[in-house]
Amino acid sequence: MKPYNITLINGIVLVIMGLWGYLITFSPTAGIAPVMGALFLACTDKFKAGNQMVIHIVVLLTLILTISLFVPLKSEILERDSLGTFRVSLMFLSGLLACFVYVKSFIDNRKNRLE
């Protein structure tokens, strides 16, 4: 999978699941995921074009957001909120997959440059 594709998928997941969570809780922190998702969607074209600054910013923000989703995930599990657990798990897994694809892409690009 291409990194810009996972950026698009991750952005869509964050927007949909984040808005769903925000509309249920009306918590200001629940609005972070859809805003970040919209930012990722807006950056997809520059990401696809190979803009290195945008790529590194998106990767860094994805990593930070994915790590920060661990606390709400733990909270949703402890509260036994199955829909909340589903929403946050989907965003968390989407972020993990994106991070994996980004790291793999960086490694592959490095190998290609050294050959």
C-alpha positions in Angstrom: 0.0 0.0 0.0 1.3 3.4 -0.9 1.8 5.9 2.0 -0.5 8.5 0.4 -3.3 5.9 0.2 -3.0 5.1 3.9 -2.9 8.8 4.7 -6.2 9.2 2.8 -7.7 6.1 4.6 -6.5 7.2 8.0 -7.9 10.7 7.4 -11.3 9.3 6.5 -11.4 7.0 9.5 -10.4 9.8 11.8 -13.0 12.2 10.5 -15.9 9.7 10.5 -15.1 8.0 13.8 -14.1 11.3 15.5 -17.2 13.1 14.4 -19.3 10.2 15.6 -17.6 10.3 19.0 -17.8 14.1 19.2 -21.6 14.1 18.4 -22.2 11.6 21.2 -20.0 13.1 23.9 -19.6 16.8 22.8 -16.2 16.7 24.5 -13.8 19.2 23.1 -11.0 16.6 23.1 -13.2 14.4 20.9 -12.9 17.0 18.2 -9.1 16.5 17.9 -9.4 13.3 15.8 -11.7 14.8 13.1 -9.6 17.9 12.8 -6.5 15.9 12.4 -8.2 13.7 9.9 -9.3 16.7 7.9 -5.7 18.0 8.0 -4.5 14.6 6.7 -7.0 14.7 3.9 -5.9 18.2 3.0 -2.3 17.1 2.9 -2.9 13.9 0.8 -2.1 15.6 -2.6 1.1 17.2 -1.3 2.0 13.8 0.3 1.4 12.1 -3.0 3.6 14.7 -4.8 6.5 13.9 -2.5 6.7 17.1 -0.5 9.1 16.0 2.2 8.1 18.6 4.7 4.5 17.6 4.5 5.3 13.9 4.6 7.4 14.2 7.8 4.8 16.5 9.5 2.0 14.0 8.6 4.0 11.1 9.9 4.9 12.9 13.1 1.3 13.9 13.7 0.1 10.4 13.0 2.5 9.0 15.5 1.5 11.5 18.2 -2.2 11.0 17.6 -1.9 7.2 17.6 0.0 7.3 20.9 -2.5 9.7 22.4 -5.4 7.5 21.4 -4.2 4.8 23.8 -5.6 6.6 26.9 -9.1 7.0 25.6 -9.0 3.4 24.3 -8.1 2.3 27.8 -10.9 4.4 29.3 -13.5 3.1 26.9 -12.5 -0.5 27.7 -12.7 0.2 31.4 -16.2 1.8 31.0 -17.3 -1.2 29.0 -18.6 1.1 26.3 -18.6 -1.2 23.3 -19.4 1.5 20.7 -16.8 3.8 22.1 -14.3 1.0 22.2 -15.0 0.2 18.6 -14.6 3.9 17.5 -11.4 4.5 19.3 -10.0 1.0 18.4 -10.6 1.7 14.7 -8.9 5.1 14.9 -6.0 3.5 16.9 -5.6 0.6 14.5 -5.8 2.9 11.5 -3.0 5.0 13.0 -0.9 1.9 13.7 -1.3 0.7 10.2 -0.4 4.2 8.9 2.7 4.3 11.1 3.7 0.8 9.9 3.3 1.8 6.2 5.2 5.1 6.7 8.2 3.3 8.4 8.3 0.6 5.7 8.2 3.3 3.1 11.1 5.2 4.7 13.1 2.0 4.9 12.4 1.1 1.3 13.3 4.6 0.1 16.6 4.4 2.1 17.5 1.0 0.6 16.7 2.3 -2.9 19.0 5.3 -2.4 21.8 3.2 -1.2 21.7 0.8 -4.2 
